Amino acid sequence: MKLFAGLLMLLCAGSAAADCAAPADWARAFYSKHYSFYAGDPAKVLPLTTAEFGAYLKKEWEWTKGEVGSFDYDPWLGAQDGKIGKPVRFSVQKETSDAADVLMSYPFVLEPKRPSKPHTVHLALHKAVQGCWQLHDFVTPLGESLSQLYSAGQAQQ
């Protein structure tokens, strides 16, 4: 009976891991569905973050309640104004069994008549206990880690 239960647990764990998206696909879906993860109530994205990063988001939300907090720009853009142009590409820079660094690169468009500039965002992912990816940190095109910004801002609160 113990052997059967152990095999069942292994099969279920393997199935859960098989249902998880690849790191670049996970990052693409996160970008598409949760663009404003940094600005709103984090309840919707907490299951998609590590406990550490989720705690930063929760504290930041409690402190700001939607107002300007630890930074005053859109972290996807690294700026207050502008937009993400096309094409948007997601690639895995580094991947291990429990961590991945996904790069999102795109042309940054400040004004339609001006040339765009290449920008890159880093999404640091960790695998959760059940085997799926979670956001552990986010590095803006300016090279600023949201974990570091949040922890520095929260230390001053």
N, C-alpha and C positions, 0 to 999 in steps of 0.2 A: 504494500500500500504506500509506504514512504517513497519507494522508487517511482511509482506511478505519479504521485504528487510532485516529486522533483522534476520528472520529465514534463509534466503539464506546465509547471512554472517556467521551464526553459523554453518550451514552445510558445507560451504567451509572451515572454520577454522578447524572443526572436521576432514574433509577429509585430509587436509594438515598434521595435527598431526598424523593421522592414516598412512600416507605414509612415515613417518619418521622412521628411523631404531632405534632399541633399542640401548642403550648406548654402550654395548659391541660390537654389530654388527657395529655400527658407527665407533668405534675405530679400529676394525679389517680392515674395508674398508679404513680408513684414512691411516693406516700403509701400506696397500698393494698398494694404489694408490698414496700416497703423502709422501713417505719415506723421500725425500729430501726437505721437506717443509722449513727447517731452512737454506738451503744453496743456494737456487735459488731465482729468481724473484718471489715474493710472490703473484703476480696477480692471479695465478690459485687457490691458497688456501684461499684468502681473504674471499670469500663467506662462507668458512667453519670455519672461526674464528670469535670471538667476535671483536667488533670495537677496544677495548683496545689491545688485543693480536695482531690483524692485524696491528695496528699502530706501535707496537714494531717491527714486521717483516719488515714493509716498511722502517722504519728508519734504521734498521740494514742493510738492503739491500742497501739503498742509501749510507750508510757509507762504507760498505765493498766492494760492487760491485763484490762479489764472492771471495774475499780474506778472510783471517782469521780475524774474528771480535771479538766479546765479549767472545768467547770461542774457543778452538782449538781442539775439539774432536767431534765425532759423538754422539749427545745426546741420540740416541736410545741405543748406546752401553755403554756410559759413558767412552769411550776410543777412542784412535786414530786408534788402530788396533783391529782385532778380528772380530767375526761374531756372528750373532744370530743363535743359534742351534734350534733343534726341540725337543720337541713340543713347540709351541708358544701358550700361553693361554691368553684369555681376560676374565676378571671377573669384576663385579661391586662391588666395596668396599662399596660405599655409593650412594644412589640416593634419591633425593627429586623431587618435581614436576618441578623444574627449574634448577637443578644442579645434576651432577653425577661425581663420581671419578672412573675411569676405570683403573684397573691394567693390565698391559701387563707383563706376566712373561715368562721367557725363560732361557735356559742354555746359558751362554756366553762362547764361544769357542775362546780362544786365539790362541792355536795351536792344531792341530788334535790329537797329542800324549799326550797332557796334559789333566787332568780332567777338565771338564767344571765347571763353578760356576753359581749358580742361580742369576739372575738379574731381577729387576722389574722396570718398567717405569710407571708413573702415568699420565694419561690424564685427566685433569680437564675440564669438559664440562659444558656449560650453554645452556639453551634453548633460542633460538632466539624468537623474537616477533611472528613470524609465527609458532613457536612451534617445530622446529627441532634443533638438537644438533649442537653446535659449539665449537671449541677448545678455551678454555679460558686461559689455562696454560699447561705446559708440564714439568714434573719433571723427571730428568734423574735418572739412577741407582745410581748416586753419591748423590742423594738427592737435586740437584740444580734445582731451578725453573728457566725456561728460561725467564719468565717475570722479575724476579729479576735480572738475569744476563744482560738481554737486557737493563733494565732501569738503572742499575749501569753503564754499558758500555756507554750508550747514554748520561748519565749525564757528563761523562768525555770527550765527543767529542767536 
